[in-house]
């Protein structure tokens, strides 16, 4: 059982052991409802060529297809060139094996011939205790095995998505992803749950006891895969952007289960299909794989669920509308007809909440209530309302197209009425108090009028830092709004910040949450900070929406009528890209397009049964590049010339392009403008760390005031925080320092307290006053790690200094040398980020972290590694000290 800093065992309530990292609300369906059984039947799979080893396996080896020639360097997926002949949603999973790309041991004398571990001729000789770390090069849904004919002693194995053995919150069968393997003949397999698979990039073999030499004759990761072919593609002159498209597709694919779309690879208790999480995952799947039947299957499986999260019901409706726009009524796919009533029921229910919505979750970003902490903020209420209008209006359009004119009229009028209600709110412009998340949904819903677009952009979208969301899930909605506003270059910069930064950290799949600052403070494949989301997942399919966005908004292929009977080819390279090309799967076949913005040349393949519209931005629009269009040719025929009519969408349009493959040529006049500069700046700066002062803070810190957490017995000390045992002398400009006392769900992110020591002469303990005397006490507030809601803690400092001051935080790893933590700083009122994320490590002797501070702030201290995250003191000083 986990302990708090004094060594006391934490209670079940302390651990929130009954909660799971993202599924702490609502009853979870039983495993059987998701196609998960307590155990899997095993099939004997032979070793040798084409096999996976001598142990029985739960699925058959890869079959029913073949590898196409060639490679896709931008993709991390080993199956990117594999083509099944007839993949179906009803297919069982298959398996393939992966050898480690590298093997390393700090105990080099314990393992002879270790380099052979990466080859077919593995012959590692074990000569003593020690550990081997294996890197398989990518995160996969799989399980780790090794072979040995003569193993002696005791062995454990570990897996992880990063380069240290993993652990997660209480709840799953094995929260600590280290255990003794299960023997199957001469094979030893790490079995952490009944489905075997976890998210695995790294594996370890730990030789705990040693008797005599023995040999490892094979090491492999068995990876599961749902038969699914790549049918879409994306390329451009930015190799990094290509990688993002393919990594997003792979992130979606690794989550495909036998009969649903999974939400996470690592087993932490929330590994099933979430109605809301699946919205961007399904969008990516449609664009990359065209697996219409699998998306239908997942929509059917989640039709009656909202997972206790009201806005997830609206995301389910939007996911249904995505599927309908792709498929319409083609073949025998009646998905929309089958599920239209479920969509209507969800909209009818959401409408009863519209004027006073409360959803238990919107996203992990601080501005969205930090997950389950405070989801009832005005910003999140407006997110709900904007999402409602978008889903309601989309439903009305789908009903109209499907022939239900009466219902279409009802929901169209409801969307109009709710739009009018929103636009009547507030004393000034209706959107004056809205932040970027609410305005993104307002833009996506068409609530923002054309003459308001520039004002809305300046208010919420113009600042690069403000555009970055903590979760790639919500970032997808911001990207969609930026595209609708015509701000492609800003959107591409945000794509690079959010998804490109993950590549810099070695990502093969995209993360649950991410800060671009992590690239600065972490090494490739290091453990990342945990957060209000719990133990951070590095393979989270909800982060794959960027793949759909690149296909629809940058490549520019999207349907204009359900089923792609008519579609747009509207490439938007902006000023950032020169070339873009790719394919998109449709029920009529593949649409293929390419465009070179420098030369104006391109091509378009229009499948039989469809009609295309080609468009390019006007020069003076936000999506234009400064050049004016003189002429557009389709093959040898001029189809538009300067002086002809221009479409009302800020683009020049060429409709009615018939099936076939067409050469396109756009002639320009003028010079293409360069991509806009868009620096990433923070309102406040970090002043650095001090590892020398230790607990002797007098004369260096606290000249204006200070607070020492849990320094005295509760109620025994003077000052405004004495009831908690805090010793405080706060400056006049500080009203309060308040650790989070309650959250919307249980004790999410609420810190605990303890006094580590009293009457100690250890100078790491903070002095009781500026005189730096002894004896001393040392107290702390700390996170409820390993509970899912206990991976961070929030501390609010309500301050209004007349001029900028120095704010310093004191951390001491009193009882260990293992803690690592991350610190974030937010505006207490707006919850916007104020300063770069900082990593605090190696602070056994005490570390001060200082910032410039000019306002009320929220501190968020997040666990990275070790027992928990801690904070012992806060100090205020003149900035020039």
VENQUI-V491093 format. One line per field, one symbol per residue. ss: DSSP state (h for helix, s for strand, l for the rest). phi: phi as a letter, one per 40 degrees, with the letter a starting at -180 (. if undefined). A space follows every 10 residues. Layout:
ss: ???
phi: ???
//
This chain:
ss: llslllllsl lhhhhlllll llllllllll hhhhllllll llslllllll llllllslls slllssslll llllllllll lsssllllll llssssssll lssslllhhh sslhhhhhll lllsssllls ssssssssss ssssssslll llllssssss llllllslll lllllslssl lsssllsssl lllllllsss ssssssslll lllssslsss ssssssllll llssssllhh hhhhhhhhhh hhhllsllll slllllllll lllllllhhh hhhhhhhhll lhhhhhhhhh hhlllllllh hhhhhhhhhh hhhhhhhlll llllhhhhhh hhhhhhhhhh hhhhhhllll lllllhhhll lllllllhhh hhhhhhhhhh hhhhhhhhhh hlllhhhhhh hhhhhhhhhh hhhlllllll lllllhhhhh hhhhlllllh hhhhhhhhhh hllhhhhlll lhhhhhhhhh hhhhlllhhh hhhhhhhhhh hhhhllllll lllllllhhh hlllllllll sllsllllll hhhhhhhhhh hhhhllsssl lllllssssl llllllllss ssssssllss ssssssllll ssssssllll ssssssslll lllllllsss ssssllssss slllllllll ssssssslls sssssssssl llllllllll lllllsssss llllllllll llllssssll llllllllll lhhhllsssl lllssssssl llllllllll lsssssssss llllllllll lllllsssss sslllllhhh lssssssssl llllssssss slllllllls ssssssslll llssssssss slllllssss ssslllssss ssssslllls slssssssll l
phi: .cbcdcgccc cdcdcfcccb dbbcbgcccc dccbgbbdab cbbcbccgdg cbhcccbcbc cdagaacccg abdcccccbc bcbccacbcc cccbbabbcc cabbacbccc bcfcccccbc bcacccbaci bbbbbcgacb cabcbabaca cbgbbbbbba cbcbdcabcc hccbcccbac cccbgcbbbc bbaccgcbcb bbbbbbccbb badabbbaba bcbcacdacc bbaaaacbdc cdccdccccc dcccccbdaa ccbacccbhb caccdcdcdc ccccccccbf cdcccddccc cbcbbbfgbd cccccccccc cdccccbfbb fbcbdcccbd cccccccdcc cccdcacabc abiccdcbgf gccacccdcc cccdcccdcc cccccdcccc cchccccdcd cccccccccc cccccgcbdd cdcccccccd cccccgcccd cbcccccccb bccccccccc bddccdccdc cdcccgcccc ccccdccccc ccdccgcbbc ccbabdcccc bbcdgcdcdc acchcccbab dcccddcccc ccbccgbacb bdggdbabbb cbcgccbbba aibbcbcchc cbaaabcccg baaabbcdgb bbbbabcccc ccccbgcccc abbbgcbcba adhccbcccg acbbcgccdh bbcbabcbbh bccccccacc bbcbbcchbb bccfcccdgb bgcciaabcf cbcdgcbchc bcccgccbbc cccbcabbcd babcbfbdgc cbbabcabfb bcccccccac cgcbcbbaba baccdcddcb cbabbbbcba ccadbcbbbb bbccbabbcb abbbbbcccc gccbaccbbb afbdcgabbb bcbbacbbcb bbcbagcabb ababbbadcc c
//
